[in-house]
Amino acid sequence: VQLVESGGGSVQDGGSLNISCVASDDSFFWDDMGWFRRAPGKEREFVAANTWIGVYTNYADSVKGRFTISRNNAKNTVYLEMTRLRPEDTGVYYCNKVNSYNDSDVPDNDYWGPGTQVTVVP
């Protein structure tokens, strides 16, 4: 299965952006999925995750209350709605399968896609 992220771009401080991640097939239909990001010069970090049915969610403290993860299993797609963006949210955003929605460890697998660049301009 391949994951492809899209929807990134450049936005002003305080702005909003919605990004998506599409899986090439329904292999992850029953899996918890997460969003991660890599800021310039930093390690990849956890952002958000949800269960396969999308009911339970988990967020990094830095994005709690500003970002919302959701999914449409019929479309094999996971979304991340980002509001009140800050310059420190700048980075490349990736989605991936996670062991559990409440596990914030960065997955060690080969499913990483190309990511989508999000730039927040001060």
N, C-alpha and C positions, 0 to 999 in steps of 0.2 A: 504494500500500500504506500502511496505517496501523499504527502501533505503539502499544500500550496497556500501560502498566506498572501493576502492582498488588502488593499484599502489604505495603506499608509500614505503619509504625505507630510507636508510642512504646515504647521498651524501656530497661531499666536498664543502666547501665554494666556491661560484661562479659556482657551477654545476647546472644541470637541472633535472627536474623530471616531469612526467605527471601522474596525478591521475584521476580516473574515479568514477562515481557514477551511479549505475544502479537502476532504479525503477522496482518493481516487476510487475507493470502493467502500462497502459498509463493514469492513473488518473491525472498525472501532465502535460499531453500533452499541455494544454492551459495555464499552469501556468508559471509565472516567477520563476526562480530557482536561488539559491545562494550557495556559498561556505563560510564556516565559519571555524575558527580554535580556538583551545584552547592551549595556551602555558602553560608550567609547572607553576603552582601556580597562574595562571591568569584566568580571566573570558573568556568565549567564545566570539569571536569577528568576525565582518563581514570581509570578504575578497573580494568577487566579486559576481556579479549577472548579469543575462541577461534575456531578454524577451523570451516568448515562441517560438518566431520565431528566436531568437538569434541575432536580428539586433542591439538592443540597449544593452549597457553594462554599468556597474558601478563598480568601483574598490576603495578599500581603498587606501588612499594616500600612505601608506607604500609599496604597491605592484604595484602601477600604473607604467606601462612601463616595468614591469618584468613578470607579470602573464597575462595569457589570458584565459578567460572562453569561452567555446563553448558547443554546444549540438547537439545530433543526435536524433531527436524525434522518428524516425523509430525504434531506438534501445532503447528508453527510457533511454538515457544515457546523463549525463552532464560531461564535462571534465574540467580539470584545468591544463593548461600548465604553468609550473613554471621555469623560467630561472633566472640566476644570483642570485641564492639562497644565503641567508645570515644566520648566526647562529640564528638570531632573528626570522627567519621563522619557526624554530622548533616548532612542536606541533602536535596535533591530528586534522586532517582535516575532516570536515563533510559537507554534502550537505543537503539542505532542500528547501522546497517550501517557497517563500517569497511573501508578499502582493503585492510588486511592486519592479521592478528591481532597482529603485532609493531609496528604503527604506533600510537603513543599520541596522535597528533594528534586534536583534537576535529573530527569531521566537519563539513564545511560543506555541508549539504544540507537538504532540506525534510521529512525523515522524522521529525523529533523529535515525540515524543508528549507527553502532559501530565505525565509523570513520576509518581513516587510518593514521598511524604514519609517520610523516616526520621529519627526523633528519638531520640537517645540521652541519657538523663537521668543526670546525674552522681550 
